[in-house]
Amino acid sequence: MHSKKPDAHRQNEKIVENKELNIWEALIPVIALVGMLAYNVYVFGDDALSGSNQFILLLGGAVAAIVGFFNKVSYKQMLAEVAENVKSTSGALLILLMVGALSGTWLVSGIIPAMIYYGLQILNPTIFLAACVVICAIISIATGSSWTTAATVGIALVGIGDALGISLGMTAGAVLSGAYFGDKLSPLSDTTNLAPAMAGGELFSHIRYMTMTTVPTILVTLVVFIIIGFTLDTSGTADTAAILSSIDNTFNINGWLFLVPLAVIFMIVKKAPPLLALLIGTLMGGVFALIFQPGIVAGIAGASQLNFESAYKGILNAITVKTSIATENAALNDLFSSKGMAGMLGTIWLIICAMVFGGIMDGIGALSRITKSLLSMAKTTFGLFASTVGSCLALNVTASDQYLAIVVPGKMFSKAYADRGLAPENLSRTLEDSGTVTSVLVPWNTCGAYHSGVLGVSVGEYFFYAIFNWLSPMMTLLFAAFHIKIKQLVATPEPVQ
């Protein structure tokens, strides 16, 4: 689902169990964390993600550790799980740094301004949000990655939406709805492969079975965005000509700039390692900046003309630190700024702290205990589906990692589905409908932190508009409640003697 593949140890990891721990003790750290985060957000508002939430996650981990000590869990075991959790995110952290670098060179080279320039002329405000969903769905199916989609076309679409006067939250919600639809159905996606592996199913059977809930969900999402589009009063539409003129006067805009994003998408479709694709995209962006925007590169370096030293300094500044490009239009000045690799450090800090909390919760056996308690409440087929959904949502909040939200319930529930005569596709579909897509709705989850960092829009702003993401678990429960398309296990015939 990310631009990284899940490590093999994630699929094979042992779920830590602790018979000493009861459900109420397992819930103590969760209740403490939710309470502390709620108060922290109340006090700091949107600034909570700047650092205070990170420390609250560490405090939540400390509460979990105290519960662990009282239940005979060693400090060494807890630390080992934290190390394993942090190790599993190393690929994601490197990708975040490279996305920061890529956004910097794509800004100074004129690639992002070119996308906005042509996008403003093509995308009518009325259909803009629905078009965002469709465009991101296509890119995400092709790449198998919502992360790559957000980091490339997603950033440009948020910029276009902002220029049109459309709320950042609306555009980001439409981008993520499309990105997660495509990612969820793409055979190139890691979570699309992980879910059937955990449930004991087969990849393409899983994808076919997923379309039954996923297609209705995306159609409802599109209808809602089309309705929103017709009711929008976009203040930016009247200023489009002025915005286009400002972009044209500041950058050398031409079609050649699109070679870079096309090259990155081609590499990812051809299964090149995502880090390599993003690095090449960053370097190509730097080269194109020197060719097409020499004056801007020199200006970023604080020089009057471009030479080897100012070129080197300008490109490295764009890659690593915050850069801003002034235009004649004040509305564009905030849009044409990038924070580079440095801008991703807050998100990386958040992910590491979330992994500390999730690791300790796993180490003391709390994740296992919470999941088992949910499983024990599943007395009916609908109850089993509801318990799976609840377990995935709980793990996205507590473990802060979508892979664990698939792996832990997948391992815990697979036997229960088989015992009820339910095919593994039921479990794998439910894992994706509730584990994969809701990860982006939790601010301290790796996905929520990543997308809010990359798109520059807080989870709180896009939560309501990420319609596909919160509607998916509801759709899977609706199908379960009315017993629609619930596949049964086919009995294996006895061999002929």
N, C-alpha and C positions, 0 to 999 in steps of 0.2 A: 504494500500500500504506500509505503514511503518510497523514496528513491533508493532505499537500501534494501537488501535482502535480509530476511531474518536469519540470525546465526543458527547453525545446526543445534547448538546447545539449548536454544529456546524451545525447539520442538521436542528435544529429548530430556529436558530438565525434569528433575524430580520435584514433585509438589511437596513442600515441607508440611508434615502433619505433627500436631502436638496434642496428645490425649489429655495433658494436664490443663489445657486451655478450654474454658467454656465460651459460649457465644457472647455473653455479656462482657467478658474480659476482652474478647476479640474486637468488640465494637467500641470499647473505651477510646482507643486512639482515633478512630473515625469520628466519633462524636466530638472529641476534643479538637481535632483538626478543623472540622466544619464550623464549629463555634468560633474558633480563633480566626479563621479566614473570613467569616462573615463580619466579625467586629473590625478586622483589619481593613477590609474593603470599605466598610462604613466610615472609618476614620480617614483613610488615604484616597478613596475613590479610585479613579483610573491610574493614579500613581502607585497603587499597591504592587503592580507588576515590576516596578523599578527596583525593588529589592526587599521590601518588607514581607511580601508573600513568601519569598524564598526562605527567609529566616523562620517564618511560621511553619513551613513544611519541615524544617529541621527540628523545631519544637515538637511537632507532631511525631516525628521519628523518635525523639527523646521519650515521649509518653509511651510509645509502643515498646521501646527498649525497657522501660521500667516495668511494664506489664510482662515482658519476656523474662526479666530477672526473677520476678515473683513466680514464674512458671518454669523455672529450671532450664532456661535457655541461656547458653553461654554467650559472652560478649564476642568471642571468636566466631561463633556460628552466625550471629547477626551481621558482623562485619564482612564475612565471606559472602553472604547474600547481597549485601550492598555493593560489594566489589563486582559481583556477577551482573547485577543490574546496571551499574555504571558502564561496565565493559560492553554490554549489549547495545548501549546507545552511542558508542564511539563513532560508528559510521554516520549516524544522524548528526552528531555534533560537527564532524568534519564537513558534511554536506551543508549545514547551516553557514559555516564560515565561507565555503565556496559560493553559496548563494549571495552572501553579502558582497563578496568580491565581484561576482558576475553583475549584480545590479549596479555596482559602481561604474564598471567599464561600459555597460550597456547604456548608461545615462550619458556619459561624456562622449561616447561615440555617436550618439544621436539615434540609437536603435529604439529605445523606449519612446523618445519624443516622436520618432517616425511612426511607430505603432499608434500613438495618440493622434498624430496629425491625420493619418489616413482613416483611422477609426472614427474620428469626429465627422468625417465626410460620408462614411458608409453607414454607420450605425445611427438610425433614427432613435431619439429618446424614447418613443412609445414602445418600440420593440427591443430596446437595448438590454434590459434585464433578461428577457427570454433568450436573446441572442447570446448573452454571456453563458447561460446554462448550456446551450447547444455547442458553442465553440469549445468550452472547457471539457464537455463530455467527449467530444471527438478527439481532442488532444490527449485526454487521459486514457481513453481506450487504446490509442496508438502507442502511448509510452508506458502504460501500466502504472503510472505514478501521479497521485494528486499533488505530491510535493513539487515535482518538476513543473506540472501545469500551473500551480500557484506562483512559482518562482519566475516563470517566463511570461506567458500570455496573461496570467492573473494580475500581475503587477501593472501591466499595460492597461487592462480593462478597468481596474480601480482608478487609474489615472484619467482614462476617458470619461468614466462616470463622474468623477470629481469635476472635470472641466464642463460637463453637461449640467452640473448642479444637482446630480443625484447623490443621495446619502451614501457615504462610504460603507455603512453597514449593509445597505441593500445590495450594493454591487458585490461586496465580499461574500454575502450569503448566496448570491446567484452563482458566483465563481465556484464556491465550495460545493454547492449542490451539484453542479455539472461535473466538477472534478472527482467527487466521490462516487457519482453514478458510473462514470467511465472506469475509474480505478477498480470499483467493486466487480465489474463484469469482465475486465481485461485478463486474459490468461497470462499476461506478463506481470501482473501484480503479485506481490509477495503474500499479502493476506488472502488473496483469492486461491493461492496454492496452499497456504497454511491451514485454512479452515477445513477443507476436505481431508487433509492429512491428519488433523486432530480427531475428526469425526469418523475416520475410516472409510471415506467415500472416494470418488474419482473426480478429477478436475472438471472435465467437460460436462459430466452429468450434474455436477454442483452448479456450474454456470447456467445450464439450461433450467435447472430447478429454481435458481435465484431470479431469473427473469420474471417469474410469475408474481413475485411481490415487488420487484424493483421497477419494472416497466409501469405498473399503475401508479407507483409513488412518484416517479419522475414526470408522468403526465399530469398528475395533480399539481406538482410543483410548477410546471410550465404554465398551466392555466392560471394559477395564482399570480405568477410574475407578469403574465399578459394583462390580467385585470389591473394589477398595480401600475403597469406601464400606461394604461389608458387614463388612470386617475392622477398621474404625476403632473405636478406643476413645476417644470424644470426652469429655474431661473437662468441656467447657463446657456440655453438655446439661443437667446438673442445675442450673446457675446461670442458665438462660435467664430464668426469672421475675424473678430479682433484677436481671438486666441490663435487661430490659424496663422494670421499675419505675424504675430509675435514669435511663434515657433519657427516660421520660415525665415524671419530676420535674425534669429539667434543661432540656428543650426543649418547645416547643409543637408537638407532632407532629400533622399532619393531611394529608389527601390533596391539598390545594391546592399543597403544596410540589412535587409531581410535575409541575406545569405547566412548570417551568423545564427539567428534563432532556428532557421531551417536546418542548419548543419547540426546543431545540438539535438533537435528533435529526431533527426535521422540517426544520429549515433545511439540514442537511447532506444529507438525502435529496433535497431540492429543489435541490441543487448550489449552495447559497450558499457563498461563500468560507469555508473552515474558520476562518481567523483572525477573520472577522466573526462567525461563529456562536459561537465561544468567547468573544469580547468581549461579545456580547449576553448570553450565558449567565452571564458573570461579573457584569455590571451588574444583570441580573435577580436573581441570587443576592443581591447587595447590597440591592436594593429589598425582596426578600422577608425578608431578615434584619431590616431596620428595621420591617417590618410584624409579623412573627411572633415575633422574638426580640429585642425592644428592650433587655431587661435584659442579655443576653449581649453585645450590641454595646457598650453603655455600660461593662460590665466590662472588655472588651478595651481600651477607651480609658482605663481607670483612673479612670472617673467613677462617681458614685453614681446619676446619672439621665441620661436621653437628652435632649440638646438638639442644635442644629445642629453645634456644634463636636465634641462627643463622638461624634455619628453619623459625621461626616466622618473623624475620627481612627480610630474603631473599624473602619470599612469599609476604609480605606486600609491599616491594620495587617494586617487579614485578607488583603488582596490581596498585600501586599509582603513581610511578614516572618513569622516563626514565631509562631503563636498556639496556645494550649492552653485547653481548656474543662474545668474540674474537675467531676467528678460524684461521687455517693456511692459509686460502685463503682471501686475502684482499677484493675481490669482495663480499664476503659473510658478511663481518663485518657490512656494512650499512644495509644489508638485515635482519640480526639477531639483530635488536634493536627494542624496543617497548617504547612508551612514557607513557603507562599506562593511568590512569584516568586524570592525569595532562595534557597529550597530547590532550585531548578533550576539554579543557577549552577555547581555541581560537575559536573552532567551536561553542561552547555553547554561547559565547560572541557575535559571529556574528548572531546567530539565535535570541537572545534576542533583539539586535539592529534592526534587520529586522522586528521583530514583533512590535516594537515601531513605525516604519515608516508605516507598514501596518495597525496598529490599528488607528493611527491618520488619515490616508487616508480614512479608513472606517468611523471613527467618524465624519468627516466633510462632508460625503456624496459623496466624490470624486469617490470611486469605483462604486457606483450606477450610478453616472452621466456618467462616461466613458462607462460603459456597455450599458446604455440606448442609448447613442449616436451611438454606434456600431449597436445596434438593429434597430435604425431608418434608417440605411443605407441598411437594408436587404429588397430590393424590389422584389427579386426573390428567388426561392428555394435555388439556389447556393449561393446567397447573404446571406441567413439566415445561411447556414452552415459556410460560410466564416466569418460572424460576430461572430458566436459562437467560432470558432477557434481563431480569433483575440482577443476576450474577454478573453478566457482562457490563452492565451499567455501573454496578458497585465496584468492579475491578478497574474500570476506566477512571473512576474517582479516587480509589484508594491506592491502586498500584501505579497509576499515572502512566500506563503503558498499554497501547492497544494490542501488542503481541500477547501480553499476559492475559488480557481480556478475552483472547481467543484460546490460548493454550490451557489455562486453568479450567474454565468451564468445559472446554472440549474434552479434557481428560476425565473430569469429574462426572460429566453427564452422559458420555458415550454408552456406557453399559445400561443406564436407565432407559435410553431410547430403544436400544436393542431388546431389552426385557419387555417393552410394551409393543414390540413388533413394528417399530417405526424405522424406516430406512435412514441411513446416515445422512442423506441429503437434507432431512428435516433439521438436524442439528447444525450442519455446516451452514445452511442458509440462515438459521437463527443467529449463529455466531457472527455472521457478516452483517445482518440486518441490525443487530444491536451492539456488537462489539466494535466492528471496524468504523462504521459511519458516525457513531456518537463520540468517538475519541476527540474530535475537533471541537466539541461543545464544552470541554472541560479546560479551563484556563491553564492549569498546571500539568495537564497531560502533555506528553511529548508532541502530539499532533496539534492541540490547541495552542501551545506555546509557539510552535513552529509557524503555523499559518498566521497567527496574529502578528508575529514578528516580521514575517516576510511581506505580508500585505499592508502592514502598518495600521491595522484595524483591530481593536480589542475584541475579545470573545463576546463581551457584553453587548457590543454594538452590532455584531453580525448574528448573534445567537438566534433571534426570532426569524431572521431572513434565511438562515441555513435550513430551509423548509425540508428538503430531501433528507437531511441528516436526522432531524427529530421525528419526521413522519415515518421513517423506515421501521423502527421498532413497533410503532403503533400498527402499521400495515401487517407485520408478521403476526402480531397478536390477534388482529382481526381475522386473518386467514385461519389461525388455530381455533378461535372461538366458534367459527362457523364451519369448521372442518373442510376448508377449501384447499384442494391440492395437497393433502397430507399423504405422502407416499408411504405405503406399507412395505415391510420386508417380504421378499418373495422366498418362499420355502424352497430349500435346495432338495431336488428329488433324490430319493434313495438310489444308490447305484445298483444296476441289474447284476444279479449273481450269475 
